């Protein structure tokens, strides 16, 4: 049970970090040209939708039984990695 609570805490922390990163990206859109701005805004919208999806998944995981938790959490690891990669890609537009 402690392992489950630890993982949930890590996921919640990661979602908060991603929310802060989205806010940073939004603030930086003023620094780019009009051509890049549309592309970055599209990426931000994608990131926001994926973050909301991951929050929903986390909420479902929290409500799941201990047996279901183990099988479901492994299935979400790929989605977490995908979202992390999307953040890196969007952030690279400002480098």
N, C-alpha and C positions, 0 to 999 in steps of 0.2 A: 504493500500500500504506500509506503514511503517513497518507493521508486516512482510510482504513478504520480504522486503529488509533486515530486521533484520535476518530472517531465512536464507536467501541466504548468508548473511555475516557469520553467524554461520557455515553453511555448508562449505563454502570456507575455513574458519579458521580450521575446523576439517580436511578437506582434506590436508591442509598444514601440520598440526600436524602429520597426518598419513604418509605423505611423509617423514617427518623428522624421524619418528619412523622406517620406512622401512630402511632409510639410517643407523640408529643406529644398526638395526638388521644385516644389511650387514656387518658393521664394526666389529660386535661381532662374526661373523662366524669363524674368525681366532682363536678365543679363545676356540673353542670346538673341540672335537675329530672328526675323519673322519666319524664315524658312525652317529653321530648327525648332522654333517655338511650337508649331503645329505638331511636329513629330513628338516632341517631348510631352506635350499635353496629352496626346494619344497614349503614350506610355504611362503617364501618371494615372489616367483613367483606368488603364488595364491593371496597374498595380493596386489601385484602390479596390477594384472589383475582386481581384485575387485575395487581397487582405481580408475583405469582408467574407469571402468564401472560406478562407482558413479560420476566421473567427467562428463562423457557423459550425465548421467541422470540429473545432476545439470544444465548442459548447455541447455538441453531440457526444464527443468523447467523454466529457466530464459526466454526462448523464448515463453513460454506458456501464454495464456490469464489469467486474474485474476480469472475467473471462473474455468478454468482448473487447475490452480495452487493449489487451495484448495483440490480438489479431488486427484490430482496426488501426492502431497507432503505427504499425509497420507499413501499412498501406498509404499512410499520409506522408511518410518521409520523402517520397519522390515529389509530392506536391510542394512540400516545404522547400526542397532544394530548387525546384523550378522557380518559385517565387523569389528566392534568394538570388538566383542567377538573373532574373528580370530586374531586380533592384540594381545589381552591379552593372548591367547593360545600360539602364537609364542613367545611372550616375556617371558612367563613362562619357556621356555626351557633354559633360561639363568640364572634362579634363583637357 
